[in-house]
Amino acid sequence: MVTIAQGSLSDRQEIERLIAEYHSSEGLTPIKEKITWAVDQQLQGQSPGLLLVAREKGAIVGVALVVYTPSAELGSLDGL
């Protein structure tokens, strides 16, 4: 059974490894410093978004890093 929960500091190394593997699978060169910074922002609550991990039998098998950034192109004009 797979469970989903927020990532924690103790998950950091595995989260960063999985993000780097994803970047590689997309033909990108993982940049450790940028990955660490993005993970830190979420784990320390310094950026609006979510960092979720999927676990199966205690092992992290997936990561979802969702970051909210206002956009002039995609933003909403609701209420204006």
N, CA, C and O atoms as CSV, one atom per row, in Angstrom:
chain,resi,resn,atom,element,x,y,z
A,1,MET,N,N,0.830,-1.171,0.000
A,1,MET,CA,C,0.000,0.000,0.000
A,1,MET,C,C,0.886,1.249,0.000
A,1,MET,O,O,1.852,1.337,0.757
A,2,VAL,N,N,0.550,2.192,-0.841
A,2,VAL,CA,C,1.306,3.439,-0.923
A,2,VAL,C,C,0.609,4.488,-0.061
A,2,VAL,O,O,-0.612,4.636,-0.105
A,3,THR,N,N,1.410,5.215,0.728
A,3,THR,CA,C,0.880,6.308,1.533
A,3,THR,C,C,1.520,7.610,1.070
A,3,THR,O,O,2.652,7.625,0.586
A,4,ILE,N,N,0.778,8.701,1.227
A,4,ILE,CA,C,1.256,10.029,0.835
A,4,ILE,C,C,1.281,10.905,2.084
A,4,ILE,O,O,0.317,10.927,2.850
A,5,ALA,N,N,2.382,11.625,2.288
A,5,ALA,CA,C,2.507,12.528,3.435
A,5,ALA,C,C,3.453,13.662,3.066
A,5,ALA,O,O,4.169,13.589,2.067
A,6,GLN,N,N,3.448,14.707,3.880
A,6,GLN,CA,C,4.392,15.793,3.663
A,6,GLN,C,C,5.808,15.292,3.915
A,6,GLN,O,O,6.035,14.456,4.790
A,7,GLY,N,N,6.754,15.809,3.144
A,7,GLY,CA,C,8.152,15.471,3.342
A,7,GLY,C,C,8.671,16.093,4.626
A,7,GLY,O,O,8.148,17.105,5.092
A,8,SER,N,N,9.700,15.485,5.193
A,8,SER,CA,C,10.294,16.002,6.420
A,8,SER,C,C,11.810,16.099,6.253
A,8,SER,O,O,12.383,15.600,5.284
A,9,LEU,N,N,12.436,16.751,7.221
A,9,LEU,CA,C,13.898,16.899,7.169
A,9,LEU,C,C,14.599,15.547,7.077
A,9,LEU,O,O,15.627,15.426,6.411
A,10,SER,N,N,14.057,14.541,7.732
A,10,SER,CA,C,14.703,13.220,7.697
A,10,SER,C,C,14.607,12.574,6.308
A,10,SER,O,O,15.329,11.619,6.021
A,11,ASP,N,N,13.722,13.088,5.450
A,11,ASP,CA,C,13.560,12.567,4.088
A,11,ASP,C,C,14.452,13.275,3.074
A,11,ASP,O,O,14.535,12.859,1.919
A,12,ARG,N,N,15.115,14.338,3.501
A,12,ARG,CA,C,15.831,15.234,2.589
A,12,ARG,C,C,16.723,14.522,1.573
A,12,ARG,O,O,16.612,14.786,0.376
A,13,GLN,N,N,17.581,13.651,2.012
A,13,GLN,CA,C,18.548,13.024,1.107
A,13,GLN,C,C,17.845,12.217,0.014
A,13,GLN,O,O,18.227,12.283,-1.154
A,14,GLU,N,N,16.827,11.464,0.394
A,14,GLU,CA,C,16.118,10.647,-0.584
A,14,GLU,C,C,15.291,11.526,-1.534
A,14,GLU,O,O,15.209,11.235,-2.728
A,15,ILE,N,N,14.693,12.574,-1.022
A,15,ILE,CA,C,13.936,13.511,-1.862
A,15,ILE,C,C,14.857,14.116,-2.918
A,15,ILE,O,O,14.525,14.133,-4.103
A,16,GLU,N,N,16.004,14.607,-2.487
A,16,GLU,CA,C,16.948,15.224,-3.427
A,16,GLU,C,C,17.444,14.220,-4.454
A,16,GLU,O,O,17.623,14.570,-5.621
A,17,ARG,N,N,17.667,12.985,-4.044
A,17,ARG,CA,C,18.118,11.945,-4.977
A,17,ARG,C,C,17.053,11.677,-6.041
A,17,ARG,O,O,17.365,11.567,-7.227
A,18,LEU,N,N,15.800,11.573,-5.611
A,18,LEU,CA,C,14.723,11.292,-6.564
A,18,LEU,C,C,14.502,12.458,-7.525
A,18,LEU,O,O,14.240,12.237,-8.707
A,19,ILE,N,N,14.602,13.689,-7.038
A,19,ILE,CA,C,14.461,14.849,-7.924
A,19,ILE,C,C,15.593,14.865,-8.952
A,19,ILE,O,O,15.357,15.132,-10.130
A,20,ALA,N,N,16.815,14.581,-8.511
A,20,ALA,CA,C,17.956,14.531,-9.437
A,20,ALA,C,C,17.756,13.429,-10.484
A,20,ALA,O,O,18.077,13.630,-11.655
A,21,GLU,N,N,17.236,12.279,-10.079
A,21,GLU,CA,C,16.979,11.196,-11.035
A,21,GLU,C,C,15.919,11.609,-12.052
A,21,GLU,O,O,16.024,11.291,-13.237
A,22,TYR,N,N,14.894,12.324,-11.573
A,22,TYR,CA,C,13.865,12.808,-12.495
A,22,TYR,C,C,14.485,13.767,-13.513
A,22,TYR,O,O,14.232,13.639,-14.711
A,23,HIS,N,N,15.282,14.711,-13.056
A,23,HIS,CA,C,15.928,15.648,-13.973
A,23,HIS,C,C,16.737,14.889,-15.032
A,23,HIS,O,O,16.659,15.194,-16.222
A,24,SER,N,N,17.508,13.905,-14.586
A,24,SER,CA,C,18.313,13.105,-15.524
A,24,SER,C,C,17.437,12.388,-16.538
A,24,SER,O,O,17.777,12.323,-17.719
A,25,SER,N,N,16.301,11.844,-16.079
A,25,SER,CA,C,15.414,11.108,-16.985
A,25,SER,C,C,14.799,12.012,-18.043
A,25,SER,O,O,14.377,11.536,-19.097
A,26,GLU,N,N,14.745,13.320,-17.768
A,26,GLU,CA,C,14.214,14.296,-18.717
A,26,GLU,C,C,15.320,14.912,-19.582
A,26,GLU,O,O,15.070,15.848,-20.342
A,27,GLY,N,N,16.542,14.383,-19.462
A,27,GLY,CA,C,17.653,14.883,-20.262
A,27,GLY,C,C,18.297,16.143,-19.707
A,27,GLY,O,O,19.093,16.788,-20.389
A,28,LEU,N,N,17.957,16.495,-18.472
A,28,LEU,CA,C,18.532,17.674,-17.823
A,28,LEU,C,C,19.721,17.264,-16.966
A,28,LEU,O,O,19.811,16.117,-16.528
A,29,THR,N,N,20.616,18.186,-16.732
A,29,THR,CA,C,21.724,17.940,-15.820
A,29,THR,C,C,21.295,18.410,-14.431
A,29,THR,O,O,21.071,19.603,-14.226
A,30,PRO,N,N,21.179,17.485,-13.474
A,30,PRO,CA,C,20.775,17.895,-12.125
A,30,PRO,C,C,21.816,18.837,-11.521
A,30,PRO,O,O,23.017,18.575,-11.592
A,31,ILE,N,N,21.352,19.920,-10.936
A,31,ILE,CA,C,22.247,20.861,-10.260
A,31,ILE,C,C,21.948,20.760,-8.771
A,31,ILE,O,O,20.953,21.296,-8.285
A,32,LYS,N,N,22.832,20.059,-8.052
A,32,LYS,CA,C,22.602,19.737,-6.655
A,32,LYS,C,C,22.245,20.961,-5.814
A,32,LYS,O,O,21.331,20.902,-4.992
A,33,GLU,N,N,22.952,22.056,-6.013
A,33,GLU,CA,C,22.716,23.251,-5.202
A,33,GLU,C,C,21.305,23.796,-5.399
A,33,GLU,O,O,20.673,24.245,-4.442
A,34,LYS,N,N,20.810,23.758,-6.632
A,34,LYS,CA,C,19.461,24.260,-6.908
A,34,LYS,C,C,18.403,23.324,-6.331
A,34,LYS,O,O,17.385,23.778,-5.808
A,35,ILE,N,N,18.644,22.030,-6.426
A,35,ILE,CA,C,17.709,21.056,-5.859
A,35,ILE,C,C,17.656,21.221,-4.350
A,35,ILE,O,O,16.573,21.254,-3.765
A,36,THR,N,N,18.822,21.325,-3.714
A,36,THR,CA,C,18.884,21.504,-2.257
A,36,THR,C,C,18.161,22.772,-1.837
A,36,THR,O,O,17.424,22.763,-0.851
A,37,TRP,N,N,18.361,23.872,-2.575
A,37,TRP,CA,C,17.700,25.133,-2.249
A,37,TRP,C,C,16.178,24.992,-2.323
A,37,TRP,O,O,15.468,25.435,-1.420
A,38,ALA,N,N,15.677,24.373,-3.402
A,38,ALA,CA,C,14.229,24.218,-3.572
A,38,ALA,C,C,13.633,23.347,-2.470
A,38,ALA,O,O,12.565,23.656,-1.943
A,39,VAL,N,N,14.317,22.264,-2.123
A,39,VAL,CA,C,13.842,21.383,-1.055
A,39,VAL,C,C,13.862,22.128,0.279
A,39,VAL,O,O,12.912,22.034,1.056
A,40,ASP,N,N,14.938,22.866,0.544
A,40,ASP,CA,C,15.024,23.664,1.780
A,40,ASP,C,C,13.863,24.647,1.894
A,40,ASP,O,O,13.253,24.773,2.955
A,41,GLN,N,N,13.559,25.343,0.800
A,41,GLN,CA,C,12.476,26.327,0.816
A,41,GLN,C,C,11.165,25.693,1.288
A,41,GLN,O,O,10.426,26.293,2.069
A,42,GLN,N,N,10.887,24.498,0.818
A,42,GLN,CA,C,9.647,23.828,1.200
A,42,GLN,C,C,9.703,23.242,2.606
A,42,GLN,O,O,8.756,23.391,3.378
A,43,LEU,N,N,10.796,22.582,2.941
A,43,LEU,CA,C,10.899,21.954,4.263
A,43,LEU,C,C,10.902,22.981,5.389
A,43,LEU,O,O,10.465,22.687,6.502
A,44,GLN,N,N,11.390,24.177,5.105
A,44,GLN,CA,C,11.447,25.216,6.132
A,44,GLN,C,C,10.255,26.175,6.056
A,44,GLN,O,O,10.206,27.157,6.796
A,45,GLY,N,N,9.304,25.901,5.175
A,45,GLY,CA,C,8.109,26.728,5.062
A,45,GLY,C,C,8.373,28.129,4.558
A,45,GLY,O,O,7.631,29.053,4.890
A,46,GLN,N,N,9.427,28.307,3.755
A,46,GLN,CA,C,9.798,29.633,3.266
A,46,GLN,C,C,9.215,29.951,1.895
A,46,GLN,O,O,9.424,31.045,1.370
A,47,SER,N,N,8.490,29.007,1.314
A,47,SER,CA,C,7.922,29.217,-0.006
A,47,SER,C,C,6.545,28.575,-0.034
A,47,SER,O,O,6.370,27.466,0.470
A,48,PRO,N,N,5.552,29.264,-0.623
A,48,PRO,CA,C,4.230,28.640,-0.680
A,48,PRO,C,C,4.251,27.438,-1.620
A,48,PRO,O,O,4.728,27.537,-2.750
A,49,GLY,N,N,3.751,26.344,-1.165
A,49,GLY,CA,C,3.712,25.133,-1.972
A,49,GLY,C,C,3.648,23.906,-1.088
A,49,GLY,O,O,3.368,23.993,0.108
A,50,LEU,N,N,3.912,22.766,-1.694
A,50,LEU,CA,C,3.873,21.484,-0.996
A,50,LEU,C,C,5.056,20.625,-1.407
A,50,LEU,O,O,5.521,20.686,-2.545
A,51,LEU,N,N,5.528,19.838,-0.481
A,51,LEU,CA,C,6.523,18.814,-0.774
A,51,LEU,C,C,5.971,17.523,-0.192
A,51,LEU,O,O,5.965,17.324,1.023
A,52,LEU,N,N,5.507,16.648,-1.078
A,52,LEU,CA,C,4.895,15.397,-0.654
A,52,LEU,C,C,5.780,14.226,-1.037
A,52,LEU,O,O,6.481,14.266,-2.048
A,53,VAL,N,N,5.740,13.183,-0.219
A,53,VAL,CA,C,6.455,11.951,-0.535
A,53,VAL,C,C,5.458,10.793,-0.530
A,53,VAL,O,O,4.522,10.756,0.268
A,54,ALA,N,N,5.686,9.863,-1.432
A,54,ALA,CA,C,4.910,8.626,-1.480
A,54,ALA,C,C,5.801,7.523,-0.926
A,54,ALA,O,O,6.956,7.379,-1.327
A,55,ARG,N,N,5.245,6.745,0.004
A,55,ARG,CA,C,6.004,5.656,0.619
A,55,ARG,C,C,5.305,4.318,0.384
A,55,ARG,O,O,4.078,4.215,0.423
A,56,GLU,N,N,6.114,3.317,0.143
A,56,GLU,CA,C,5.615,1.946,0.062
A,56,GLU,C,C,6.536,1.090,0.905
A,56,GLU,O,O,7.742,1.033,0.664
A,57,LYS,N,N,5.965,0.427,1.889
A,57,LYS,CA,C,6.729,-0.405,2.829
A,57,LYS,C,C,7.868,0.391,3.465
A,57,LYS,O,O,8.959,-0.138,3.675
A,58,GLY,N,N,7.608,1.662,3.769
A,58,GLY,CA,C,8.593,2.504,4.447
A,58,GLY,C,C,9.579,3.205,3.543
A,58,GLY,O,O,10.244,4.146,3.976
A,59,ALA,N,N,9.693,2.772,2.293
A,59,ALA,CA,C,10.652,3.385,1.360
A,59,ALA,C,C,9.970,4.479,0.555
A,59,ALA,O,O,8.823,4.323,0.136
A,60,ILE,N,N,10.678,5.598,0.335
A,60,ILE,CA,C,10.139,6.669,-0.494
A,60,ILE,C,C,10.230,6.233,-1.954
A,60,ILE,O,O,11.310,5.939,-2.468
A,61,VAL,N,N,9.065,6.199,-2.610
A,61,VAL,CA,C,9.005,5.758,-4.001
A,61,VAL,C,C,8.585,6.870,-4.954
A,61,VAL,O,O,8.556,6.673,-6.169
A,62,GLY,N,N,8.259,8.040,-4.405
A,62,GLY,CA,C,7.863,9.160,-5.251
A,62,GLY,C,C,7.902,10.469,-4.497
A,62,GLY,O,O,7.804,10.501,-3.271
A,63,VAL,N,N,8.045,11.551,-5.246
A,63,VAL,CA,C,8.112,12.899,-4.674
A,63,VAL,C,C,7.285,13.825,-5.554
A,63,VAL,O,O,7.322,13.731,-6.781
A,64,ALA,N,N,6.535,14.722,-4.913
A,64,ALA,CA,C,5.826,15.779,-5.635
A,64,ALA,C,C,6.219,17.102,-4.997
A,64,ALA,O,O,5.963,17.330,-3.815
A,65,LEU,N,N,6.832,17.960,-5.773
A,65,LEU,CA,C,7.225,19.288,-5.311
A,65,LEU,C,C,6.368,20.286,-6.081
A,65,LEU,O,O,6.525,20.453,-7.290
A,66,VAL,N,N,5.462,20.946,-5.367
A,66,VAL,CA,C,4.532,21.883,-5.972
A,66,VAL,C,C,4.830,23.266,-5.418
A,66,VAL,O,O,4.793,23.472,-4.205
A,67,VAL,N,N,5.126,24.213,-6.300
A,67,VAL,CA,C,5.491,25.554,-5.878
A,67,VAL,C,C,4.512,26.536,-6.507
A,67,VAL,O,O,4.211,26.451,-7.698
A,68,TYR,N,N,4.019,27.466,-5.700
A,68,TYR,CA,C,3.115,28.498,-6.195
A,68,TYR,C,C,3.918,29.760,-6.468
A,68,TYR,O,O,4.617,30.270,-5.592
A,69,THR,N,N,3.807,30.255,-7.702
A,69,THR,CA,C,4.460,31.491,-8.082
A,69,THR,C,C,3.461,32.345,-8.844
A,69,THR,O,O,2.941,31.905,-9.870
A,70,PRO,N,N,3.177,33.558,-8.371
A,70,PRO,CA,C,2.261,34.424,-9.120
A,70,PRO,C,C,2.814,34.695,-10.523
A,70,PRO,O,O,4.022,34.820,-10.720
A,71,SER,N,N,1.909,34.778,-11.475
A,71,SER,CA,C,2.334,34.975,-12.853
A,71,SER,C,C,1.491,36.059,-13.518
A,71,SER,O,O,0.263,36.027,-13.449
A,72,ALA,N,N,2.142,37.001,-14.151
A,72,ALA,CA,C,1.426,38.036,-14.888
A,72,ALA,C,C,0.706,37.432,-16.102
A,72,ALA,O,O,-0.361,37.913,-16.482
A,73,GLU,N,N,1.272,36.392,-16.710
A,73,GLU,CA,C,0.668,35.755,-17.868
A,73,GLU,C,C,-0.474,34.818,-17.490
A,73,GLU,O,O,-1.496,34.777,-18.175
A,74,LEU,N,N,-0.308,34.065,-16.401
A,74,LEU,CA,C,-1.276,33.033,-16.043
A,74,LEU,C,C,-2.132,33.406,-14.840
A,74,LEU,O,O,-3.052,32.668,-14.484
A,75,GLY,N,N,-1.846,34.528,-14.216
A,75,GLY,CA,C,-2.569,34.927,-13.013
A,75,GLY,C,C,-4.032,35.212,-13.283
A,75,GLY,O,O,-4.452,35.368,-14.430
A,76,SER,N,N,-4.796,35.278,-12.214
A,76,SER,CA,C,-6.227,35.507,-12.308
A,76,SER,C,C,-6.544,36.980,-12.050
A,76,SER,O,O,-5.851,37.648,-11.282
A,77,LEU,N,N,-7.565,37.463,-12.681
A,77,LEU,CA,C,-8.025,38.826,-12.462
A,77,LEU,C,C,-9.297,38.848,-11.619
A,77,LEU,O,O,-9.964,39.879,-11.528
A,78,ASP,N,N,-9.637,37.706,-10.998
A,78,ASP,CA,C,-10.824,37.635,-10.152
A,78,ASP,C,C,-10.805,38.737,-9.128
A,78,ASP,O,O,-9.785,38.966,-8.478
A,79,GLY,N,N,-11.910,39.419,-8.973
A,79,GLY,CA,C,-12.017,40.446,-7.953
A,79,GLY,C,C,-11.497,41.803,-8.393
A,79,GLY,O,O,-11.582,42.762,-7.626
A,80,LEU,N,N,-10.965,41.916,-9.591
A,80,LEU,CA,C,-10.469,43.214,-10.066
A,80,LEU,C,C,-11.492,43.876,-10.959
A,80,LEU,O,O,-11.256,44.978,-11.456
